[in-house]
Amino acid sequence: MSKAYFINKVLATTVVGSYPVVKAGGLKSLFDPLGGAVETAVSDQIGAGIDIISDGQIRGDMIGAFAGKLPGIKGQEVVGKIQPAASAITAADTKYAISKFPKVKGIVTGPSTLAHGLHISTPMYRNKEELALDLAAALVVEARSLEAAGAAVLQIDEPILSTGVADLATGKQAVEMIASSVRIPVCMHVCGNIANVIDEILKYNVGVFDFEFSKNQANLDIISRRDLTGKMLGYGCVDSTTDTVETVPEIRKRIEKAVEYFDPKILLIDPDCGMRMRSREAAYWKLKNMCEAAKEVRLAL
């Protein structure tokens, strides 16, 4: 398979990344209070049948987890020139996941989303666009660390791009700075309604575009009228905003709808967004049912 089709399985399942934080007790938790939560996230994803797992993104929200480690940032204030972190931010948890499972995605919060989650308190940066480009340069180091750790794919999370707030040209430059720094396939996740941004988004040089289709069903009609030649599509088919668990038949219907429009070989099946805000039980069963639904559609092809 080509670089873009990095997993040799039709309708392979994956996650957008985050999982509920389930803290463990005992002596081990004194040294790493969130280590047990990483273990639970990895174990639950494997148990649910996910084909490409994550480390669970347990260590913090998507802004704080990265911004808190980058020199030039204090809290949510940019106080100086952005520099790469002194050491890899997420590679240790990614390595743990890889020790338990062969296919793991490394994940970084996108430069534009990070920039718009921070407040500029220095004359070093005139605007969010300048900030985003320096954040991208810093995240190149993180991306390479994840590749070196053995990640099968790198995901860049850019939810801000669907809102119309971020400059899409700068976003493209920033994302491609990171994507071009690694040899593994790169996925970009953009949630929300993509109607107003899709034509610009599809110009980004990444191998996989990941969108939400459960909560934003209109996205399917929008993307079905675009040319995805040479690209894969992450197909969000489980609602991440509620603890209500969709049944296998419900999810199967959503996947079958996607197969009407797209070659199933280019589809990756996942939830709309991360599961961090869900209960552990809801997150697990959403993933479990999603995997079963994908299996049923796969067998019926």
ZADREN-826231 format. One record per residue (C-alpha): residue in three letters; y, x, z. Coordinates in Angstrom, 2 decimals, always signed. Layout:
BEGIN
<pt ALA <Y X Z>>;
...
***
This chain:
BEGIN
<pt MET <+0.00 +0.00 +0.00>>;
<pt SER <+3.59 +1.09 -0.54>>;
<pt LYS <+5.84 +2.18 +2.29>>;
<pt ALA <+7.26 -1.35 +2.54>>;
<pt TYR <+3.84 -2.94 +3.08>>;
<pt PHE <+2.99 -0.90 +6.12>>;
<pt ILE <+0.17 -3.04 +7.51>>;
<pt ASN <-2.86 -3.85 +5.43>>;
<pt LYS <-3.35 -7.39 +6.69>>;
<pt VAL <-2.21 -10.67 +5.19>>;
<pt LEU <+0.04 -12.70 +7.53>>;
<pt ALA <+0.02 -9.99 +10.19>>;
<pt THR <+1.61 -11.05 +13.46>>;
<pt THR <+4.32 -9.25 +15.39>>;
<pt VAL <+7.10 -9.86 +17.91>>;
<pt VAL <+10.85 -9.52 +17.74>>;
<pt GLY <+10.54 -7.36 +20.81>>;
<pt SER <+11.47 -8.56 +24.28>>;
<pt TYR <+9.07 -10.13 +26.80>>;
<pt PRO <+9.58 -11.71 +30.25>>;
<pt VAL <+10.01 -9.19 +33.08>>;
<pt VAL <+6.97 -9.48 +35.36>>;
<pt LYS <+7.45 -6.97 +38.16>>;
<pt ALA <+4.45 -5.47 +39.92>>;
<pt GLY <+4.20 -4.45 +43.55>>;
<pt GLY <+2.45 -1.58 +45.27>>;
<pt LEU <+3.20 +2.10 +45.73>>;
<pt LYS <+3.51 +2.73 +42.00>>;
<pt SER <+6.49 +0.37 +41.78>>;
<pt LEU <+8.46 +2.55 +44.20>>;
<pt PHE <+8.60 +5.29 +41.59>>;
<pt ASP <+9.07 +3.01 +38.58>>;
<pt PRO <+10.04 -0.57 +39.54>>;
<pt LEU <+9.68 -1.81 +35.95>>;
<pt GLY <+6.60 +0.18 +34.94>>;
<pt GLY <+4.30 -2.68 +35.86>>;
<pt ALA <+6.39 -5.06 +33.75>>;
<pt VAL <+5.93 -2.80 +30.71>>;
<pt GLU <+2.17 -2.77 +31.34>>;
<pt THR <+2.09 -6.57 +31.60>>;
<pt ALA <+4.13 -7.03 +28.42>>;
<pt VAL <+1.87 -4.72 +26.44>>;
<pt SER <-1.33 -6.25 +27.87>>;
<pt ASP <-0.17 -9.81 +27.20>>;
<pt GLN <+0.75 -9.08 +23.59>>;
<pt ILE <-2.61 -7.45 +22.96>>;
<pt GLY <-4.40 -10.33 +24.69>>;
<pt ALA <-2.53 -12.87 +22.58>>;
<pt GLY <-3.75 -11.15 +19.41>>;
<pt ILE <-0.49 -9.63 +18.12>>;
<pt ASP <-1.05 -7.11 +15.30>>;
<pt ILE <+2.16 -5.08 +15.78>>;
<pt ILE <+3.30 -5.11 +19.41>>;
<pt SER <+6.39 -3.81 +21.21>>;
<pt ASP <+6.89 -2.18 +24.60>>;
<pt GLY <+8.39 -5.47 +25.81>>;
<pt GLN <+11.98 -4.18 +26.04>>;
<pt ILE <+11.77 -4.57 +29.80>>;
<pt ARG <+14.44 -2.10 +30.92>>;
<pt GLY <+17.51 -4.24 +30.32>>;
<pt ASP <+19.38 -6.53 +27.96>>;
<pt MET <+19.90 -5.37 +24.39>>;
<pt ILE <+23.43 -4.07 +25.06>>;
<pt GLY <+23.02 -2.51 +28.49>>;
<pt ALA <+19.66 -0.87 +27.80>>;
<pt PHE <+21.27 +1.41 +25.21>>;
<pt ALA <+24.96 +1.49 +26.13>>;
<pt GLY <+24.12 +2.50 +29.69>>;
<pt LYS <+22.55 +5.73 +28.44>>;
<pt LEU <+25.12 +6.83 +25.86>>;
<pt PRO <+27.86 +9.30 +26.88>>;
<pt GLY <+31.28 +7.82 +26.21>>;
<pt ILE <+30.40 +4.45 +27.73>>;
<pt LYS <+30.81 +3.29 +31.35>>;
<pt GLY <+29.49 -0.18 +32.02>>;
<pt GLN <+30.71 -2.13 +29.01>>;
<pt GLU <+33.78 +0.03 +28.51>>;
<pt VAL <+34.03 +2.67 +25.78>>;
<pt VAL <+35.97 +5.46 +27.52>>;
<pt GLY <+35.40 +8.42 +25.20>>;
<pt LYS <+33.69 +9.63 +22.07>>;
<pt ILE <+30.17 +8.27 +21.74>>;
<pt GLN <+27.44 +10.91 +21.92>>;
<pt PRO <+23.64 +10.71 +21.69>>;
<pt ALA <+21.79 +10.12 +24.95>>;
<pt ALA <+20.71 +13.21 +26.88>>;
<pt SER <+17.08 +12.14 +26.41>>;
<pt ALA <+15.21 +9.44 +24.53>>;
<pt ILE <+16.03 +5.98 +25.86>>;
<pt THR <+12.95 +3.95 +24.92>>;
<pt ALA <+10.41 +6.50 +23.68>>;
<pt ALA <+8.48 +6.74 +26.97>>;
<pt ASP <+7.70 +3.00 +27.04>>;
<pt THR <+6.90 +3.08 +23.32>>;
<pt LYS <+4.48 +5.96 +23.93>>;
<pt TYR <+2.79 +3.95 +26.66>>;
<pt ALA <+2.35 +1.00 +24.28>>;
<pt ILE <+0.93 +3.33 +21.62>>;
<pt SER <-1.56 +4.68 +24.16>>;
<pt LYS <-2.92 +1.13 +24.45>>;
<pt PHE <-2.62 -0.11 +20.87>>;
<pt PRO <-2.43 +1.52 +17.40>>;
<pt LYS <+0.46 -0.47 +15.89>>;
<pt VAL <+3.72 -0.50 +17.84>>;
<pt LYS <+7.28 -1.09 +16.67>>;
<pt GLY <+10.10 +0.98 +18.06>>;
<pt ILE <+13.30 -1.00 +18.56>>;
<pt VAL <+17.00 -0.14 +18.74>>;
<pt THR <+19.95 -2.47 +19.14>>;
<pt GLY <+22.02 -2.28 +15.97>>;
<pt PRO <+25.35 -0.41 +15.93>>;
<pt SER <+27.45 -3.47 +15.02>>;
<pt THR <+25.87 -5.63 +17.72>>;
<pt LEU <+26.38 -2.84 +20.27>>;
<pt ALA <+29.99 -2.32 +19.17>>;
<pt HIS <+30.83 -6.00 +19.56>>;
<pt GLY <+29.18 -6.11 +22.98>>;
<pt LEU <+31.50 -3.39 +24.27>>;
<pt HIS <+35.22 -3.17 +25.05>>;
<pt ILE <+37.23 -0.26 +23.66>>;
<pt SER <+39.24 +1.40 +26.45>>;
<pt THR <+40.20 +4.63 +24.68>>;
<pt PRO <+42.52 +5.57 +21.82>>;
<pt MET <+39.55 +7.46 +20.36>>;
<pt TYR <+38.59 +4.30 +18.43>>;
<pt ARG <+41.03 +2.03 +16.63>>;
<pt ASN <+38.52 -0.74 +15.98>>;
<pt LYS <+34.89 -1.87 +16.24>>;
<pt GLU <+34.09 -0.48 +12.80>>;
<pt GLU <+34.87 +3.09 +13.81>>;
<pt LEU <+32.92 +2.57 +17.02>>;
<pt ALA <+29.88 +1.18 +15.16>>;
<pt LEU <+29.63 +4.25 +12.96>>;
<pt ASP <+29.64 +6.63 +15.93>>;
<pt LEU <+27.09 +4.43 +17.68>>;
<pt ALA <+24.91 +4.68 +14.56>>;
<pt ALA <+25.13 +8.46 +14.63>>;
<pt ALA <+24.04 +8.45 +18.28>>;
<pt LEU <+21.18 +6.04 +17.57>>;
<pt VAL <+19.84 +8.30 +14.81>>;
<pt VAL <+18.60 +10.56 +17.59>>;
<pt GLU <+16.85 +7.62 +19.28>>;
<pt ALA <+15.29 +6.47 +15.99>>;
<pt ARG <+13.87 +9.92 +15.35>>;
<pt SER <+12.49 +10.03 +18.90>>;
<pt LEU <+10.67 +6.74 +18.29>>;
<pt GLU <+9.27 +8.02 +15.02>>;
<pt ALA <+8.09 +11.20 +16.74>>;
<pt ALA <+6.48 +9.09 +19.48>>;
<pt GLY <+4.29 +7.44 +16.83>>;
<pt ALA <+6.01 +4.10 +16.18>>;
<pt ALA <+4.56 +2.38 +13.10>>;
<pt VAL <+7.86 +0.73 +12.22>>;
<pt LEU <+11.46 +0.89 +13.42>>;
<pt GLN <+13.31 -2.37 +14.04>>;
<pt ILE <+17.11 -2.52 +14.15>>;
<pt ASP <+18.39 -5.65 +15.92>>;
<pt GLU <+21.64 -6.96 +14.43>>;
<pt PRO <+22.11 -10.58 +15.58>>;
<pt ILE <+25.90 -10.21 +15.31>>;
<pt LEU <+25.70 -10.06 +11.52>>;
<pt SER <+25.07 -13.80 +11.10>>;
<pt THR <+28.17 -14.79 +13.08>>;
<pt GLY <+30.86 -13.64 +10.65>>;
<pt VAL <+32.46 -11.53 +13.38>>;
<pt ALA <+31.23 -8.10 +12.26>>;
<pt ASP <+32.29 -6.31 +9.09>>;
<pt LEU <+29.20 -6.42 +6.84>>;
<pt ALA <+30.14 -3.35 +4.79>>;
<pt THR <+30.46 -1.24 +7.93>>;
<pt GLY <+27.27 -2.82 +9.25>>;
<pt LYS <+25.45 -1.75 +6.10>>;
<pt GLN <+26.72 +1.81 +6.36>>;
<pt ALA <+25.72 +2.00 +10.04>>;
<pt VAL <+22.25 +0.51 +9.57>>;
<pt GLU <+21.50 +2.73 +6.59>>;
<pt MET <+22.60 +5.80 +8.54>>;
<pt ILE <+19.77 +5.07 +10.98>>;
<pt ALA <+17.25 +3.84 +8.40>>;
<pt SER <+17.67 +6.91 +6.19>>;
<pt SER <+17.04 +9.23 +9.14>>;
<pt VAL <+13.36 +8.23 +9.51>>;
<pt ARG <+10.36 +8.09 +7.20>>;
<pt ILE <+8.63 +5.11 +8.80>>;
<pt PRO <+9.41 +1.61 +7.45>>;
<pt VAL <+12.53 -0.04 +8.84>>;
<pt CYS <+12.97 -3.72 +9.71>>;
<pt MET <+16.31 -5.41 +10.43>>;
<pt HIS <+16.33 -8.55 +12.60>>;
<pt VAL <+19.19 -11.01 +12.15>>;
<pt CYS <+18.93 -14.34 +13.98>>;
<pt GLY <+21.03 -17.44 +13.50>>;
<pt ASN <+22.07 -19.25 +10.33>>;
<pt ILE <+22.15 -16.75 +7.46>>;
<pt ALA <+23.78 -18.99 +4.81>>;
<pt ASN <+27.14 -17.20 +4.78>>;
<pt VAL <+25.82 -13.64 +4.94>>;
<pt ILE <+22.48 -13.56 +3.13>>;
<pt ASP <+23.67 -12.07 -0.15>>;
<pt GLU <+25.33 -9.15 +1.63>>;
<pt ILE <+22.46 -8.72 +4.09>>;
<pt LEU <+19.91 -8.38 +1.29>>;
<pt LYS <+21.85 -5.38 -0.02>>;
<pt TYR <+20.95 -3.40 +3.11>>;
<pt ASN <+18.42 -0.71 +2.29>>;
<pt VAL <+15.62 -1.63 +4.69>>;
<pt GLY <+12.00 -2.54 +3.97>>;
<pt VAL <+11.75 -5.71 +6.07>>;
<pt PHE <+14.23 -8.50 +6.74>>;
<pt ASP <+13.44 -10.60 +9.80>>;
<pt PHE <+15.05 -14.03 +10.23>>;
<pt GLU <+14.54 -17.16 +12.31>>;
<pt PHE <+13.07 -20.19 +10.56>>;
<pt SER <+11.88 -22.37 +13.46>>;
<pt LYS <+15.29 -23.06 +15.01>>;
<pt ASN <+17.10 -22.65 +11.67>>;
<pt GLN <+14.86 -24.37 +9.15>>;
<pt ALA <+17.59 -24.29 +6.48>>;
<pt ASN <+17.11 -20.52 +6.31>>;
<pt LEU <+13.85 -21.01 +4.41>>;
<pt ASP <+15.54 -22.83 +1.55>>;
<pt ILE <+18.30 -20.21 +1.52>>;
<pt ILE <+15.98 -17.19 +1.40>>;
<pt SER <+13.52 -18.81 -1.01>>;
<pt ARG <+16.21 -18.71 -3.70>>;
<pt ARG <+16.70 -14.95 -3.36>>;
<pt ASP <+14.83 -12.04 -4.91>>;
<pt LEU <+12.76 -10.19 -2.29>>;
<pt THR <+10.97 -7.87 -4.72>>;
<pt GLY <+9.73 -4.81 -2.86>>;
<pt LYS <+10.66 -6.23 +0.55>>;
<pt MET <+8.75 -7.85 +3.38>>;
<pt LEU <+9.95 -10.91 +5.27>>;
<pt GLY <+9.65 -11.39 +9.02>>;
<pt TYR <+9.09 -15.12 +9.33>>;
<pt GLY <+10.19 -16.52 +12.69>>;
<pt CYS <+8.04 -19.60 +13.24>>;
<pt VAL <+8.13 -20.06 +17.03>>;
<pt ASP <+11.20 -21.28 +18.92>>;
<pt SER <+12.31 -18.62 +21.43>>;
<pt THR <+14.95 -20.81 +23.08>>;
<pt THR <+12.60 -23.10 +25.02>>;
<pt ASP <+9.55 -22.87 +27.26>>;
<pt THR <+7.97 -25.77 +25.37>>;
<pt VAL <+4.86 -24.31 +23.73>>;
<pt GLU <+4.29 -25.38 +20.13>>;
<pt THR <+0.73 -26.37 +19.26>>;
<pt VAL <-1.38 -24.41 +16.80>>;
<pt PRO <-1.11 -27.22 +14.18>>;
<pt GLU <+2.70 -27.27 +14.53>>;
<pt ILE <+2.99 -23.54 +13.95>>;
<pt ARG <+0.41 -23.64 +11.19>>;
<pt LYS <+2.55 -26.19 +9.32>>;
<pt ARG <+5.54 -23.86 +9.50>>;
<pt ILE <+3.53 -20.92 +8.18>>;
<pt GLU <+2.04 -23.02 +5.39>>;
<pt LYS <+5.58 -23.96 +4.36>>;
<pt ALA <+6.46 -20.27 +4.01>>;
<pt VAL <+3.33 -19.62 +1.96>>;
<pt GLU <+4.48 -22.30 -0.49>>;
<pt TYR <+7.50 -20.10 -1.29>>;
<pt PHE <+6.30 -16.53 -0.76>>;
<pt ASP <+3.33 -14.32 -1.44>>;
<pt PRO <+1.58 -14.22 +1.97>>;
<pt LYS <+1.18 -10.45 +1.54>>;
<pt ILE <+4.90 -9.95 +2.16>>;
<pt LEU <+5.09 -12.18 +5.25>>;
<pt LEU <+5.05 -10.95 +8.84>>;
<pt ILE <+4.61 -13.79 +11.32>>;
<pt ASP <+6.69 -13.65 +14.50>>;
<pt PRO <+8.84 -15.70 +16.90>>;
<pt ASP <+12.47 -16.49 +16.01>>;
<pt CYS <+13.84 -14.00 +18.54>>;
<pt GLY <+12.89 -12.13 +21.69>>;
<pt MET <+11.05 -13.81 +24.57>>;
<pt ARG <+12.91 -12.20 +27.49>>;
<pt MET <+14.32 -15.48 +28.83>>;
<pt ARG <+11.05 -17.39 +28.70>>;
<pt SER <+8.47 -17.75 +31.47>>;
<pt ARG <+5.49 -15.43 +31.19>>;
<pt GLU <+3.13 -18.38 +30.65>>;
<pt ALA <+5.27 -19.87 +27.89>>;
<pt ALA <+5.76 -16.53 +26.15>>;
<pt TYR <+2.06 -15.73 +26.22>>;
<pt TRP <+0.93 -19.11 +24.88>>;
<pt LYS <+3.59 -19.19 +22.20>>;
<pt LEU <+2.29 -15.84 +20.94>>;
<pt LYS <-1.36 -16.86 +21.38>>;
<pt ASN <-0.90 -20.09 +19.42>>;
<pt MET <+1.12 -18.29 +16.77>>;
<pt CYS <-1.70 -15.79 +16.23>>;
<pt GLU <-4.28 -18.57 +16.02>>;
<pt ALA <-2.15 -20.49 +13.52>>;
<pt ALA <-1.70 -17.40 +11.36>>;
<pt LYS <-5.45 -16.79 +11.47>>;
<pt GLU <-6.18 -20.35 +10.32>>;
<pt VAL <-3.75 -20.08 +7.41>>;
<pt ARG <-5.12 -16.65 +6.52>>;
<pt LEU <-8.68 -17.96 +6.39>>;
<pt ALA <-7.61 -20.91 +4.23>>;
<pt LEU <-5.95 -18.78 +1.55>>;
***
